[in-house]
Structure formats: structure tokens, C-alpha cells
Amino acid sequence: MFKYPEAVVHCRELSHDESLTVLRNWKQELVQLQKAGEENMLDERGPSDVGSRLAAVTQAMIALDERARP
């Protein structure tokens, strides 16, 4: 549904908790991909930028928390 993690942070249709759930799920998927890559379970066409995408999701989670602070 979202192309970039930042889009989740700025989506007005989702509550804070819903946005956090989306980002947590996204992060979990990336962690699983990263583990698969470390165990050589991905084929050559597998994502090579998992680390940078994981960092982007983590940054989006931080930004979401910062927006929620009064």
C-alpha cells in the first residue's frame, strides 16, 4: 500500500497506533529478508538493499514517535 515508510508517517487516514503497526510489520518482514540473505536463502535476484530499507523504516518509526509527543 505504501511505497516509502515516510508515507506511513504522513498518512492522515491512519491513527498513530495503526501507523506504528504498519511500520512494525514492515520492519519484521525486512528483518526476515535480512536473515534469509545472511543464511544465503535468497536467490541472486533477492533484495540487496534490505539494510537501507530497514534503516528507513526504523527512521520512520522514530519520526512517528516524535510526532506523537506533545
PyMOL commands that set and color helices and strands:
alter all, ss='L'
color gray80, all
select helices_A, chain A and resi 5-10+16-38+50-68
alter helices_A, ss='H'
color red, helices_A
deselect
rebuild
show_as cartoon
